[in-house]
Amino acid sequence: MNPDDEEPVTLWHNPRCSKSRGALALLTEHGVEPEVVRYLDTHPDRAALEDVLRRLGTDDPRAILRTGEKAYRERGLAGADRDTLLDAMAEDPSLIERPIVIAGDRAVLGRPPERVLELLATPPRADG
């Protein structure tokens, strides 16, 4: 990917997370300077969550849900429906898995961080 003609890249980032730091390092090593969004400080709203799911190619919020979080258990989200999960993530972004890297109409969950390289190497979808 040529850094001069690439799509803007956004990283939903938590600097305390080693996976998130690793994804940022990989991006910069490949000449990509992403817009870094500290999503715990700037909460994505429900529309942003829906948009990320679409870019990930899924409709299932569990694809980006941190099921090991205390808030997940406290809110009783194990059997929750889609709307409840999206509302919970919008209210408490600690429930959102990280890092998420967005480029154009595509996104990847950077777990492991090397997954961000898939996004950089893959041309945009024709159906986007």
C-alpha positions in Angstrom: 0.0 0.0 0.0 1.4 3.3 -1.0 1.1 5.8 1.9 0.5 8.6 -0.6 -2.6 7.2 -2.2 -4.1 5.2 0.6 -7.5 5.7 2.2 -7.5 7.4 5.6 -7.1 4.9 8.4 -8.7 5.2 11.8 -7.7 3.2 14.9 -10.0 2.8 17.8 -7.3 2.7 20.4 -6.7 2.0 24.0 -3.1 2.9 24.9 -3.2 0.7 27.9 -3.8 -2.4 25.7 -0.7 -4.2 24.3 -2.7 -5.4 21.3 -3.8 -1.9 20.5 -0.3 -0.6 20.9 1.0 -3.4 18.7 -1.5 -2.5 16.0 -0.5 1.1 16.1 3.1 0.2 15.8 2.5 -2.1 12.8 0.5 0.6 11.0 3.3 3.2 11.5 5.9 0.7 10.5 4.1 0.4 7.2 3.9 4.1 6.7 0.4 4.6 7.8 -0.4 7.4 10.2 -3.9 6.6 11.5 -6.3 8.9 13.1 -6.2 7.6 16.6 -9.5 7.6 18.4 -9.3 6.9 22.1 -12.7 5.3 22.2 -12.8 5.1 26.0 -12.6 8.9 26.1 -14.6 9.6 23.0 -17.4 7.1 23.2 -18.7 5.8 19.8 -22.4 6.1 19.6 -24.8 3.4 18.5 -24.6 4.6 14.8 -20.8 4.4 14.9 -21.0 0.9 16.3 -23.5 -0.2 13.6 -21.2 1.4 11.0 -18.1 -0.5 12.2 -20.1 -3.8 12.2 -21.1 -3.2 8.6 -17.4 -2.5 7.7 -16.4 -5.7 9.5 -18.9 -7.6 7.3 -21.1 -8.7 10.2 -24.4 -7.7 11.9 -23.5 -9.4 15.2 -22.3 -7.0 17.9 -20.7 -10.0 19.7 -18.0 -9.8 17.1 -16.7 -6.7 18.9 -17.9 -7.4 22.4 -15.5 -8.0 25.4 -17.2 -10.8 27.2 -14.6 -11.0 29.9 -15.3 -7.6 31.2 -16.8 -7.1 34.7 -19.4 -4.9 33.1 -20.5 -7.7 30.8 -21.3 -9.9 33.8 -22.8 -7.1 35.9 -25.2 -6.1 33.1 -26.2 -9.8 32.5 -25.3 -9.6 28.7 -24.7 -13.3 28.2 -28.2 -13.8 26.8 -28.9 -10.2 25.6 -30.3 -9.4 22.2 -28.6 -7.3 19.6 -30.2 -4.0 20.6 -29.3 -4.5 24.2 -25.7 -5.3 23.3 -25.3 -2.2 21.1 -26.9 0.0 23.7 -24.6 -1.4 26.4 -21.5 -0.8 24.3 -22.5 2.8 23.5 -23.1 3.4 27.2 -19.9 1.7 28.4 -17.1 1.5 25.7 -15.0 -0.8 28.0 -17.3 -3.5 26.5 -15.9 -2.8 23.0 -13.1 -5.1 21.8 -9.9 -3.4 20.6 -8.2 -2.4 18.6 -10.5 -1.8 15.6 -8.9 -0.4 12.4 -11.0 1.2 9.8 -10.0 2.1 6.2 -12.6 3.3 3.8 -15.5 0.8 3.7 -13.5 -1.9 5.5 -12.5 -2.7 9.1 -10.7 -5.4 11.0 -10.4 -6.3 14.6 -6.7 -6.2 15.4 -6.6 -9.4 17.5 -3.9 -10.4 16.9 -2.4 -7.1 15.9 -1.1 -8.6 12.6 -4.6 -8.7 11.4 -4.3 -5.0 10.6 -1.9 -6.0 7.8 -4.8 -7.9 6.1 -6.7 -4.6 5.8 -3.7 -2.8 4.3 -3.1 -5.6 1.8 -6.7 -6.0 0.7 -8.2 -3.9 -2.0 -11.6 -2.2 -1.3 -14.6 -4.5 -1.7 -16.5 -4.0 -5.0 -19.9 -4.3 -3.3 -19.1 -1.4 -0.8 
